[in-house]
């Protein structure tokens, strides 16, 4: 990955395997016209359950535990400067979360119904998402002529972070998501570290 288009292309490929998602994607009937299906674009990019975990003081311990988890996982994977990468990841996800809608607003069926053309979506995000689309839906790009964007301001906020000067932050973020998605298939140290955070710290 040498630039943002390369990052988006890689993210699109991983999305097909359920590894990492900046934008959660699914296909469902159009609420305004149930006779057809449309792609739904949902805010993504977070490792913790929702934006409140990055904002509220009562989750400060969880944020610290997540940062330590990230450093542990990257260290086990042999990454250089795992601690510094973990700091980058937490800082980046905190910025992503600052643009996310909260759970209440995200359940509003009216507020989350925002049909737009692909060109309108591109303008909203402010970043060319074509590399992502080509990778996530090869041969089916025409199916994205019109999409529903659940949280428009979250996607425009995401676009403001997809800049070349943040590329190293995004690469660190992606490394963690790849290792996390693979943890169950790796050695016991990875399994234990992953369970200690997601199975114990988050869910008890």
C-alpha positions in Angstrom: 0.0 0.0 0.0 1.7 3.2 -1.2 -1.2 5.6 -1.4 -4.9 6.1 -0.4 -6.2 4.5 -3.6 -4.1 1.4 -2.9 -5.4 1.4 0.7 -9.0 1.6 -0.5 -8.5 -1.2 -3.0 -7.0 -3.4 -0.4 -9.9 -2.6 2.0 -12.3 -3.6 -0.7 -10.6 -6.9 -1.2 -10.7 -7.6 2.5 -14.3 -6.6 2.8 -15.2 -9.6 0.6 -13.6 -11.8 3.2 -15.1 -10.0 6.2 -11.7 -8.9 7.5 -11.9 -5.1 7.7 -14.5 -2.5 6.9 -14.4 1.2 6.8 -17.8 1.2 5.3 -20.2 -1.6 6.3 -22.0 -2.8 3.2 -25.2 -4.9 2.8 -27.9 -5.2 0.2 -31.6 -5.0 1.2 -34.9 -3.9 -0.3 -35.2 -0.2 -0.7 -37.5 1.1 2.1 -39.0 3.6 -0.3 -39.5 1.1 -3.1 -39.6 -2.6 -1.8 -39.8 -3.8 -5.4 -36.0 -3.3 -5.8 -32.8 -3.9 -3.8 -30.2 -1.2 -3.1 -26.8 -1.2 -1.4 -26.7 0.2 2.1 -23.6 2.0 3.3 -23.2 2.0 7.1 -20.6 3.8 9.2 -17.6 1.6 10.2 -14.0 1.5 11.1 -14.2 1.0 14.8 -12.8 -1.8 16.9 -15.0 -1.0 20.0 -18.8 -1.5 19.9 -19.8 2.1 19.1 -18.7 5.8 19.3 -19.6 6.2 23.0 -16.6 3.9 23.9 -14.2 6.5 22.5 -16.0 9.5 24.1 -17.4 8.7 27.6 -15.2 8.8 30.7 -16.6 5.5 32.1 -15.0 3.7 29.1 -11.5 5.1 29.8 -10.4 1.7 31.2 -11.7 -0.1 28.1 -9.9 2.3 25.8 -6.6 1.7 27.7 -7.3 -2.1 27.5 -7.9 -1.8 23.7 -4.7 0.1 23.2 -2.7 -2.6 25.1 -4.5 -5.3 23.2 -3.5 -3.6 19.9 0.1 -3.4 21.0 0.1 -7.1 22.1 -1.5 -8.4 18.9 0.9 -6.4 16.6 3.8 -7.4 18.8 2.9 -11.1 18.5 2.7 -10.6 14.7 6.2 -9.4 14.7 5.4 -5.8 13.8 7.9 -3.1 14.5 7.1 -0.4 17.1 3.9 -2.2 18.1 3.4 0.3 21.0 3.6 3.3 18.7 1.3 1.7 16.2 -1.2 1.0 18.9 -1.2 4.7 19.8 -1.8 5.6 16.2 -4.7 3.2 16.0 -6.5 4.4 19.1 -6.0 8.1 18.0 -7.3 7.3 14.5 -10.3 5.4 15.7 -11.1 8.1 18.2 -11.3 10.6 15.2 -13.4 8.2 13.2 -15.8 7.8 16.2 -16.1 11.6 16.5 -18.0 11.6 13.2 -20.2 8.5 14.0 -23.9 8.8 14.8 -24.9 7.5 18.2 -27.0 4.4 18.6 -30.3 6.3 19.0 -29.9 8.4 15.9 -28.7 5.3 13.9 -32.0 3.6 14.7 -34.1 6.4 13.2 -35.6 4.9 10.1 -36.3 8.3 8.6 -32.9 9.9 9.3 -31.0 6.9 8.0 -32.9 6.8 4.6 -30.7 8.8 2.3 -30.8 7.6 -1.3 -28.1 9.1 -3.5 -26.4 8.5 -6.8 -22.8 7.1 -6.8 -21.6 10.6 -8.0 -23.4 12.2 -5.1 -21.8 9.8 -2.7 -18.4 10.5 -4.2 -19.0 14.2 -3.6 -20.2 13.6 -0.1 -17.1 11.6 0.9 -14.7 13.9 -1.0 -12.5 10.9 -1.9 -12.6 8.7 -5.0 -14.1 5.4 -3.8 -13.7 3.8 -7.2 -10.7 1.6 -6.2 -12.8 0.3 -3.2 -15.9 -0.3 -5.4 -13.8 -2.1 -8.1 -12.4 -4.5 -5.4 -15.6 -5.0 -3.3 -17.9 -5.6 -6.3 -15.8 -6.6 -9.3 -18.1 -6.8 -12.4 -21.1 -5.4 -10.5 -20.3 -1.7 -10.3 -23.5 -0.9 -12.1 -25.5 -2.1 -9.1 -24.1 0.9 -7.2 -25.6 3.5 -9.4 -27.9 4.5 -6.5 -27.2 3.7 -2.8 -28.6 4.4 0.6 -26.3 6.1 3.0 -27.4 5.5 6.6 -25.2 8.2 8.2 -24.1 10.8 5.6 -22.1 13.0 8.0 -20.1 9.9 9.2 -19.0 9.2 5.7 -18.0 12.7 4.9 -16.1 12.8 8.2 -14.4 9.5 7.2 -13.4 11.1 3.9 -11.7 14.0 5.7 -9.3 11.4 7.3 -8.5 9.5 4.1 -5.5 11.7 3.2 -2.0 10.8 2.2 -0.5 12.3 5.3 -2.5 9.8 7.4 -1.5 6.8 5.4 0.8 5.3 8.0 -2.1 5.6 10.6 -4.3 3.7 8.2 -1.7 1.0 7.5 -1.3 0.4 11.3 -5.1 0.2 11.6 -5.3 -2.3 8.8 -2.5 -4.4 10.3 -4.4 -4.8 13.5 -7.7 -5.7 11.7 -5.9 -8.4 9.6 -4.3 -9.9 12.7 -7.5 -9.7 14.7 -9.5 -11.5 11.9 -6.9 -14.2 11.7 -6.4 -14.7 15.5 -8.6 -17.9 15.7 -6.3 -19.6 13.1 -3.0 -18.6 14.7 -1.0 -19.9 17.7 -2.5 -20.0 21.2 -0.9 -16.7 22.2 -3.1 -14.9 19.6 -6.2 -16.8 20.6 -5.6 -16.0 24.3 -4.9 -12.3 23.7 -7.9 -11.9 21.4 -10.2 -13.6 23.9 -8.8 -11.7 26.9 -9.9 -8.4 25.3 -13.1 -9.3 23.2 -14.2 -12.2 25.4 -13.3 -10.9 28.8 -12.8 -7.1 28.9 -15.7 -6.2 26.6 -18.2 -9.0 27.3 -17.3 -10.3 30.7 
